[in-house]
Every structure is written in C-alpha cells, then in structure tokens.
Amino acid sequence: MAERNKERSAETQQEGYLAIRLRGLMSVGAGNVFASTVIAGLLLGFLVDRWLDIAPIAMLLGGLLGFIGGMRNAHRLMIAKHNDDNV
C-alpha cells in the first residue's frame, strides 16, 4: 500500500501543474454537461410547445428527458475520470 502511494506521488510530480489542474476540470465538465443537457431539453420542449400551441407538456417532458440524459452523460464522464485515475 505504501509503495502504491509513493508511485502515485512520483507520477503526480512528473505530471506537472497543468496536467493536475486539467484532470480536476473533468468534474467541472461533468457539471457543465449536465446543466447544458437540461437547458437544451427545456428549450426544445418550449419550442415544441409554442409550435404545437399546447400546454407546457412538451417543456416538462423535455426537462425530464434532459435531466435523465444529463445524469447519464455526467455519470459517464465521472466513470471515465475514475478509470483514468486508476490507470
């Protein structure tokens, strides 16, 4: 276990400052992907509501689908980050 920590700290020292910071931005990217997917779903639902002249049914469905898609995409990014950390 101690050898693993020494190897990881040696890798961190070799990576450099910029590489460490870019790895940390993956978490921020997951949040941005989630938010943009929800906003896109709401916007598309709003446009469909205006086009079909119906109640906010399409906007609610678009928001729900955007939420589900955003969670899926953010989870996929976080899993990719976790797998990169373990390599």
TORKOL-4160 file (C-alpha; in steps of 0.2 Angstrom, whole numbers, padded with zeros to 4 digits, m for minus):
87
<pt num="1" X="0000" Y="0000" Z="0000"/>
<pt num="2" X="0014" Y="0012" Z="0004"/>
<pt num="3" X="0023" Y="0008" Z="m0012"/>
<pt num="4" X="0007" Y="0012" Z="m0022"/>
<pt num="5" X="0006" Y="0029" Z="m0013"/>
<pt num="6" X="0024" Y="0033" Z="m0017"/>
<pt num="7" X="0021" Y="0028" Z="m0035"/>
<pt num="8" X="0006" Y="0039" Z="m0036"/>
<pt num="9" X="0016" Y="0054" Z="m0028"/>
<pt num="10" X="0030" Y="0051" Z="m0041"/>
<pt num="11" X="0018" Y="0051" Z="m0055"/>
<pt num="12" X="0010" Y="0067" Z="m0049"/>
<pt num="13" X="0027" Y="0076" Z="m0048"/>
<pt num="14" X="0031" Y="0070" Z="m0065"/>
<pt num="15" X="0014" Y="0076" Z="m0072"/>
<pt num="16" X="0016" Y="0094" Z="m0069"/>
<pt num="17" X="0005" Y="0108" Z="m0063"/>
<pt num="18" X="m0006" Y="0110" Z="m0079"/>
<pt num="19" X="m0009" Y="0091" Z="m0080"/>
<pt num="20" X="m0015" Y="0090" Z="m0062"/>
<pt num="21" X="m0027" Y="0105" Z="m0065"/>
<pt num="22" X="m0034" Y="0099" Z="m0081"/>
<pt num="23" X="m0038" Y="0082" Z="m0073"/>
<pt num="24" X="m0048" Y="0092" Z="m0060"/>
<pt num="25" X="m0058" Y="0101" Z="m0073"/>
<pt num="26" X="m0066" Y="0084" Z="m0078"/>
<pt num="27" X="m0078" Y="0086" Z="m0063"/>
<pt num="28" X="m0082" Y="0104" Z="m0068"/>
<pt num="29" X="m0085" Y="0097" Z="m0086"/>
<pt num="30" X="m0097" Y="0084" Z="m0080"/>
<pt num="31" X="m0107" Y="0098" Z="m0071"/>
<pt num="32" X="m0107" Y="0109" Z="m0087"/>
<pt num="33" X="m0113" Y="0094" Z="m0097"/>
<pt num="34" X="m0127" Y="0090" Z="m0085"/>
<pt num="35" X="m0133" Y="0109" Z="m0085"/>
<pt num="36" X="m0132" Y="0111" Z="m0103"/>
<pt num="37" X="m0142" Y="0095" Z="m0107"/>
<pt num="38" X="m0156" Y="0100" Z="m0095"/>
<pt num="39" X="m0156" Y="0118" Z="m0103"/>
<pt num="40" X="m0157" Y="0110" Z="m0120"/>
<pt num="41" X="m0171" Y="0099" Z="m0116"/>
<pt num="42" X="m0181" Y="0113" Z="m0108"/>
<pt num="43" X="m0178" Y="0124" Z="m0123"/>
<pt num="44" X="m0183" Y="0111" Z="m0136"/>
<pt num="45" X="m0199" Y="0107" Z="m0126"/>
<pt num="46" X="m0203" Y="0126" Z="m0125"/>
<pt num="47" X="m0201" Y="0127" Z="m0144"/>
<pt num="48" X="m0212" Y="0112" Z="m0147"/>
<pt num="49" X="m0225" Y="0119" Z="m0135"/>
<pt num="50" X="m0225" Y="0136" Z="m0145"/>
<pt num="51" X="m0225" Y="0126" Z="m0162"/>
<pt num="52" X="m0240" Y="0115" Z="m0157"/>
<pt num="53" X="m0249" Y="0128" Z="m0146"/>
<pt num="54" X="m0251" Y="0116" Z="m0131"/>
<pt num="55" X="m0249" Y="0117" Z="m0113"/>
<pt num="56" X="m0231" Y="0115" Z="m0105"/>
<pt num="57" X="m0232" Y="0097" Z="m0108"/>
<pt num="58" X="m0218" Y="0096" Z="m0120"/>
<pt num="59" X="m0207" Y="0108" Z="m0109"/>
<pt num="60" X="m0209" Y="0096" Z="m0094"/>
<pt num="61" X="m0206" Y="0081" Z="m0104"/>
<pt num="62" X="m0190" Y="0089" Z="m0112"/>
<pt num="63" X="m0184" Y="0094" Z="m0095"/>
<pt num="64" X="m0187" Y="0077" Z="m0088"/>
<pt num="65" X="m0178" Y="0069" Z="m0103"/>
<pt num="66" X="m0164" Y="0082" Z="m0102"/>
<pt num="67" X="m0162" Y="0078" Z="m0083"/>
<pt num="68" X="m0161" Y="0059" Z="m0087"/>
<pt num="69" X="m0149" Y="0062" Z="m0101"/>
<pt num="70" X="m0138" Y="0074" Z="m0091"/>
<pt num="71" X="m0137" Y="0062" Z="m0077"/>
<pt num="72" X="m0132" Y="0049" Z="m0089"/>
<pt num="73" X="m0118" Y="0059" Z="m0098"/>
<pt num="74" X="m0111" Y="0066" Z="m0081"/>
<pt num="75" X="m0110" Y="0049" Z="m0074"/>
<pt num="76" X="m0101" Y="0043" Z="m0090"/>
<pt num="77" X="m0089" Y="0057" Z="m0088"/>
<pt num="78" X="m0086" Y="0053" Z="m0070"/>
<pt num="79" X="m0083" Y="0035" Z="m0073"/>
<pt num="80" X="m0070" Y="0039" Z="m0087"/>
<pt num="81" X="m0061" Y="0051" Z="m0074"/>
<pt num="82" X="m0061" Y="0037" Z="m0061"/>
<pt num="83" X="m0054" Y="0025" Z="m0074"/>
<pt num="84" X="m0041" Y="0037" Z="m0079"/>
<pt num="85" X="m0036" Y="0039" Z="m0060"/>
<pt num="86" X="m0034" Y="0021" Z="m0058"/>
<pt num="87" X="m0023" Y="0018" Z="m0073"/>
